[in-house]
Amino acid sequence: MPNSDRVVLALGGAGTVGSGIVKALLDRGFKVVVISRDSNRLEKLKGFISPTSRENLVTLVGNVGSEEGAEEVKQALLKAVGKVTDVVSSLGFSWWQGGPPHTQTLKELHWVLETLILSTFVSWKAFFPLVRDDPSCTYTFITGGAGEKLLMPGTGFLTVGAASALAFCQVLRDEYPDVPCKLNQVKINTGVAPPDRLAPGYISHLDLGDAVATLVQRRMASHVVFSVNCPADLKTMLLENNM
Ligand SMILES: NC(=O)c1ccc[n+]([C@@H]2O[C@H](COP(=O)([O-])OP(=O)(O)OC[C@H]3O[C@@H](n4cnc5c(N)ncnc54)[C@H](OP(=O)(O)O)[C@@H]3O)[C@@H](O)[C@H]2O)c1
């Protein structure tokens, strides 16, 4: 199936990580659907992608973090594009450093969990059935290494939320070992930013987007965790995926 016949749902596609992925997918000729709760973020995304690919980007305002919201926006999506062949999920937030746990409220922990794991679960439950039984389809989760350690003082709830996302991906791999859809995870153990905001050791969201788009395009592996610690790992990830 040529890329032009494939429709990628980019969950979190208006975000820092997601926008790089959306641009790379569009540059390869995929049709891409992005859902955001904020129409301003969708407008910004339209200004960011290559002008020649604009007709292949479909944007929808919606909240994939609630069951009703996800169902509602799924119906709107199917009405607009008819099908989904691939899903890339990069829901969450870029950073959280609210302080050590004893200074935090339950409300704050709820917010972290809602944003990092509950939206990931609810949207997976809504959209996975669209791709689950087809070996030419893919579902790719983008997760962060913050789930494995405290990155620095005051980032504890980030670790709690990110660890939940890592565990959820593990559970899916183990619960659905034979699912035909290519189910993969890209675990990023460093910061991701646009080229003009790169700090030492960070990877560019454009380079990450290119690597993830290649993964989606090739759809060779399944049930694999691709770990990215530095820019060079993006190339290794692609080489391994080619074998
Ligand atoms: N940035 C990094 O340095 C970094 C590093 C390693 C891993 N990661 C991983 O990448 C993920 C995304 O990070 P990011 O930097 O791209 O964050 P971001 O810029 O805040 O983008 C996150 C996106 O998730 C979307 N989202 C969250 N809840 C939603 C909901 N209920 N309904 C619809 N959209 C929802 C947001 O949509 P709205 O437009 O509606 O707000 C936003 O577009 C993180 O969770 C993390 O696991 C990031």
The ligand as an SDF file (V2000), in Angstrom:
LIG
                    3D

 48 52  0  0  0  0  0  0  0  0999 V2000
    9.5370   16.6250   25.2080 N   0  0  0  0  0  0  0  0  0  0  0  0
   10.4610   15.8190   25.6750 C   0  0  0  0  0  0  0  0  0  0  0  0
   11.5710   16.2440   26.0440 O   0  0  0  0  0  0  0  0  0  0  0  0
   10.1880   14.3260   25.7780 C   0  0  0  0  0  0  0  0  0  0  0  0
   11.2550   13.4920   26.0890 C   0  0  0  0  0  0  0  0  0  0  0  0
   11.0340   12.1340   26.2060 C   0  0  0  0  0  0  0  0  0  0  0  0
    9.7540   11.6210   26.0110 C   0  0  0  0  0  0  0  0  0  0  0  0
    8.7260   12.4540   25.7140 N   0  0  0  0  0  0  0  0  0  0  0  0
    7.4080   11.8410   25.5500 C   0  0  0  0  0  0  0  0  0  0  0  0
    6.6220   12.4810   24.5780 O   0  0  0  0  0  0  0  0  0  0  0  0
    5.3130   12.7330   25.1080 C   0  0  0  0  0  0  0  0  0  0  0  0
    4.8340   14.0580   24.5200 C   0  0  0  0  0  0  0  0  0  0  0  0
    5.6810   15.0960   24.9650 O   0  0  0  0  0  0  0  0  0  0  0  0
    5.6690   16.5310   24.2960 P   0  0  0  0  0  0  0  0  0  0  0  0
    6.9320   17.2070   24.6720 O   0  0  0  0  0  0  0  0  0  0  0  0
    5.2970   16.4310   22.8740 O   0  0  0  0  0  0  0  0  0  0  0  0
    4.4600   17.2020   25.1290 O   0  0  0  0  0  0  0  0  0  0  0  0
    3.5100   18.4070   24.6380 P   0  0  0  0  0  0  0  0  0  0  0  0
    4.2600   19.3300   23.7750 O   0  0  0  0  0  0  0  0  0  0  0  0
    2.8390   18.9440   25.8500 O   0  0  0  0  0  0  0  0  0  0  0  0
    2.4340   17.6590   23.7430 O   0  0  0  0  0  0  0  0  0  0  0  0
    1.5950   16.6810   24.2860 C   0  0  0  0  0  0  0  0  0  0  0  0
    0.3630   16.5550   23.4430 C   0  0  0  0  0  0  0  0  0  0  0  0
   -0.5190   15.6190   24.0850 O   0  0  0  0  0  0  0  0  0  0  0  0
   -1.8150   16.0630   23.8610 C   0  0  0  0  0  0  0  0  0  0  0  0
   -2.8210   15.6040   24.8210 N   0  0  0  0  0  0  0  0  0  0  0  0
   -2.6530   15.3200   26.1250 C   0  0  0  0  0  0  0  0  0  0  0  0
   -3.8390   14.9550   26.6480 N   0  0  0  0  0  0  0  0  0  0  0  0
   -4.7400   15.0120   25.6360 C   0  0  0  0  0  0  0  0  0  0  0  0
   -6.1220   14.7430   25.5400 C   0  0  0  0  0  0  0  0  0  0  0  0
   -6.8150   14.3500   26.6190 N   0  0  0  0  0  0  0  0  0  0  0  0
   -6.7740   14.8820   24.3390 N   0  0  0  0  0  0  0  0  0  0  0  0
   -6.0870   15.3060   23.2510 C   0  0  0  0  0  0  0  0  0  0  0  0
   -4.7520   15.5730   23.2720 N   0  0  0  0  0  0  0  0  0  0  0  0
   -4.1100   15.4200   24.4590 C   0  0  0  0  0  0  0  0  0  0  0  0
   -1.7160   17.5650   23.9610 C   0  0  0  0  0  0  0  0  0  0  0  0
   -2.8130   18.0490   23.2360 O   0  0  0  0  0  0  0  0  0  0  0  0
   -3.4900   19.4680   23.4360 P   0  0  0  0  0  0  0  0  0  0  0  0
   -3.0750   20.1500   22.1940 O   0  0  0  0  0  0  0  0  0  0  0  0
   -4.9280   19.1390   23.4990 O   0  0  0  0  0  0  0  0  0  0  0  0
   -2.9460   20.0840   24.6890 O   0  0  0  0  0  0  0  0  0  0  0  0
   -0.3880   17.8590   23.3030 C   0  0  0  0  0  0  0  0  0  0  0  0
   -0.5440   18.1430   21.9170 O   0  0  0  0  0  0  0  0  0  0  0  0
    5.4680   12.7480   26.6300 C   0  0  0  0  0  0  0  0  0  0  0  0
    4.3710   12.2420   27.2940 O   0  0  0  0  0  0  0  0  0  0  0  0
    6.6860   11.8810   26.8700 C   0  0  0  0  0  0  0  0  0  0  0  0
    6.3050   10.5680   27.2060 O   0  0  0  0  0  0  0  0  0  0  0  0
    8.9040   13.7920   25.5870 C   0  0  0  0  0  0  0  0  0  0  0  0
  1  2  1  0
  2  3  2  0
  2  4  1  0
  4  5  1  0
  4 48  2  0
  5  6  2  0
  6  7  1  0
  7  8  2  0
  8  9  1  0
  8 48  1  0
  9 10  1  0
  9 46  1  0
 10 11  1  0
 11 12  1  0
 11 44  1  0
 12 13  1  0
 13 14  1  0
 14 15  2  0
 14 16  1  0
 14 17  1  0
 17 18  1  0
 18 19  2  0
 18 20  1  0
 18 21  1  0
 21 22  1  0
 22 23  1  0
 23 24  1  0
 23 42  1  0
 24 25  1  0
 25 26  1  0
 25 36  1  0
 26 27  1  0
 26 35  1  0
 27 28  2  0
 28 29  1  0
 29 30  1  0
 29 35  2  0
 30 31  1  0
 30 32  2  0
 32 33  1  0
 33 34  2  0
 34 35  1  0
 36 37  1  0
 36 42  1  0
 37 38  1  0
 38 39  2  0
 38 40  1  0
 38 41  1  0
 42 43  1  0
 44 45  1  0
 44 46  1  0
 46 47  1  0
M  CHG  2   8   1  16  -1
M  END
$$$$
